[in-house]
Amino acid sequence: MCNNFDDEISQNQAEIYHKLGDELQEKGEFQEAAIAFSRASQLNSENSWYFHKLGDVLLKQEKWSEAINAYRRAIELKADFSWSYHNLGHAYLQQKQWHESVTTYRQAIELNPDFPWSYYNLGDALTKIQKWDEAILAYFRAAIIDPNLPEIYQKLGDSLQQFWESSTEDQKQKLLYHNLLQLARQNYQIYSELGNSLVKDNQLESAIIFYQMALEIKPDDTDILAKLEQVLKQKKELDIALESCRQAIVEKPDSCWSYYNLGVALTRQSKWKEAASQFLRILELYPDFHWWFYYNLWEVFTKQGKLEEAVSLCHRAIANQPEAFWPYLNLGEALSRQGKFDEAIVYYQTASYQQTLKLFPDLIKQNSYLKPVEFPDFIIIGSQRCGTTSLYSYLSQHPQILSPIKKEVDFWSWHFNRGINWYLSHFPPIPEGQHFITGEASPSYLDFGDTPSRIFSVFPHIKLIVLLRNPVDRAISQYHRWVSLNWEHRSFEEAINDELERLKTNPDNIIGEEPGNYLSRGRYVDFIKKWLEFFPREQLLILRSEDFYGDPAAVMKQVLEFLGLPEYYLPEYANFNPGFYPPLSESMRSWMSDYFRPYNQELEDFLGIRFNWE
């Protein structure tokens, strides 16, 4: 009887700790919650729920091994609870235990076949072991249950492409007609809708496959036939462009752009493996070039698991040309993409040091001390295609300004996870006892929602400069710049219509480095209001791009005064990033002017500045 009484006390105490753990978890205090759930599971080691909850808060802390142990114990005690399997699969996935993850997600699906994320994550695990046909089926089931899963069509299309390139005709037919076609044969529209979504995601070959499967079920559907015909036409155009790029290598084998353009053409058809080979080739043949800037190249390396090869090529380039500049930055980018930030910092600092010594060669003779930068003095925060490159270049020529190794560091927007030491490693060391200032120019900062609060929390007294251009001209300029980089392949009208559709569902969304945002980035007033929630008006210098283009010397005088520096006139104020492109149609320009007019008026009213944009 005494033992029963003790057991009851232990169970009551365990429940107290369980409730405490729930409260702490609700507050986001996961470490303390883990202690409470762990104590609950010790007091009542037969309660599966306590172990499951312990696993949940361990996942939040990214303690994958401990979470695995907790979920495995929860499953031992209660083998029919799908969530324990699903979360265990996630922990295995993070630990790169691909086979264990696959097995566990299959068990979760058996218990709960209607949860799309189990199929989605199962597909991710299967791609890691290159089980492309099984991954396709997993992604297909996920998309049927929830067609709005993030990147689901890219994942489905990529897996199909990988399978198509590595399979025999018999294997392809088995996948299509014995597997995919049987999953939803009673509803042919599912295949058609997937085809539509894949077209929007530029997965044309995969879209063709799904349209053809829809027609297997409903061969007389004229709408699907028309869509298939249109996609086949697009595919033919891409094939012609791809062949043209291959021919360019034959004709111009010494041009890095021949290989780069071929790589881009291959990515447009999701031929990732061959694209990665071409991009690695340009790193090998042309190592002393700013490849770190070309985000599409690094995304292909990441997707294909080729970052380590890129690192090796950069190391080789540095060994062969230790005095070269760009290989250090390329290596820094490769290591950063791998999450090896401390290693990347070493190479950024080396490049920064070399840059300073080139500017001040006598420092070595004088044994002068170079002091690491603790903070930048100013940041040009935007806007994109408004003259930031020219302004930054003019400032860099001032004798009291030392420039970082990159104009656009993009730390406070896209790379915040890389840490403040990573950021500061981009700035040059300052010769001790001399008055120099430094700053950067990242146009991504202006419209990135978290950037104002991030900068203010660390550098509340920093000076900020922003250039604003007629948003119609800005949009046109950005579009043509992206076309020149081979990042944009739609017509201007198509790109604008696509963005309007996106803005209907997510009006506040600014996407990252990908093509787009031609309209979004021109709605300046929302961004300026956000910045002025944190920084006083006197720390933000707002300039009209048109004034800067018209009289750069006068605007530079204003900027130098804002920065507390003496006047310094350049012999020439060249445009460092010009754009030359055909004029926009009058009707399109008129429509865009009408679109931006209310935002421009609100901006003028808010700032008390006349911009006179039409």
Buried (B, 14 or more C-beta within 10 A) or exposed (E): EEEEEEEEEBBEBBBBBBEBBBEBBEEEBBEBBBBBBBBBBEBBEEBBBBBBBBBBBBBBEEBBEBBBBBBBBBBEBEEEBBBBBBBBBBBBBBBEBBEBBBBBBBBBBEBEEEBBBBBBBBBBBBBBEEBBBBBBBBBBBBBBBBBEBEEBBBBBBBBBBBBBEEBEEEBBEBBBEEBBBEBBEEEBBBBBBBBBBBBEBBBBBBBBBBBBBBBBBBEEBEEBBEBBEEBBEBBEEBEEBBEEBEEBBEEEEEBBBBBBBBBBBBBBBBBBBBBBBBBBBBBBBBBBBEBBBBBBBBBBBBBBEBBEBBBBBBBBBBEEEEEBBBBBBBBBBBBBBBEBBEBBBBBBBBBBBBBBBEEBEEBEEEEBEBEBBEBBBBBBBBBBBBBBBBBBBBBBEBEBBBBBBBBBBBBBBBBBEBBEEBBBBBBBBBBEEEEBBBBBBBBBBBBBBEBBEBBBEEBEEBBBBBBBBBBBBBBBBBBBBBBEBBBBBBEBEEBBEBBEEBBEEEEEEBEEBEBBBBBBBBBBBBBBBBBBEBBEEEBBBBBBBBBBBEEBEEBBBEBBEBBEBEEBEEEEBEEBEEBEEEEBEEEBBEBBBEBBEEBBEBBBEEBEEEBEBE
